[in-house]
Amino acid sequence: MRIFRSEIEMALKIMGIAALISLILLPVAWGYEQRQQARNWQNVACAYRIKEVARQTPMIATLEYRRDACVALARLGLDLDLPR
């Protein structure tokens, strides 16, 4: 006993599989984006920390930290106090 024609059943199966795949991939993509945003905000916080330290000790003002400010802070031994 079939409710739909075979073409319609095949289309429904394909749509169901596509829905299942999207239910898996969408949260993964969202999590990846959230992680990228968290890294960007952490880098901004490190850059502000470097500016604050450079104001207090002008000899550090020549430090290059363009790519990753947190690495520069770690090289100086001035890591951010981040909750883990």
BELWO-V596576 format. One record per residue. N is the residue number from 1. OMEGA is omega in radians with two decimals (NA if undefined). Layout:
((N:OMEGA) (N:OMEGA))
This chain:
((1:-3.13) (2:3.14) (3:-3.10) (4:3.02) (5:-3.07) (6:3.12) (7:3.14) (8:3.09) (9:3.13) (10:3.12) (11:3.11) (12:3.10) (13:3.13) (14:3.10) (15:3.10) (16:3.11) (17:3.11) (18:3.11) (19:3.11) (20:3.12) (21:3.13) (22:3.09) (23:3.08) (24:-3.03) (25:-3.12) (26:3.09) (27:3.10) (28:3.12) (29:3.12) (30:3.12) (31:3.10) (32:3.14) (33:3.12) (34:3.12) (35:3.10) (36:3.12) (37:3.12) (38:3.11) (39:3.11) (40:3.13) (41:3.10) (42:3.10) (43:3.08) (44:3.12) (45:3.11) (46:3.12) (47:3.08) (48:3.12) (49:3.10) (50:3.11) (51:3.12) (52:3.12) (53:3.14) (54:3.08) (55:-3.10) (56:3.13) (57:-3.04) (58:-3.11) (59:3.13) (60:-3.03) (61:-3.12) (62:-3.10) (63:3.10) (64:3.14) (65:-3.02) (66:-3.01) (67:-3.10) (68:-3.09) (69:-3.12) (70:3.07) (71:3.10) (72:3.09) (73:3.14) (74:3.10) (75:3.12) (76:-3.10) (77:-3.08) (78:-3.10) (79:3.02) (80:3.05) (81:-3.09) (82:3.07) (83:-3.14) (84:NA))
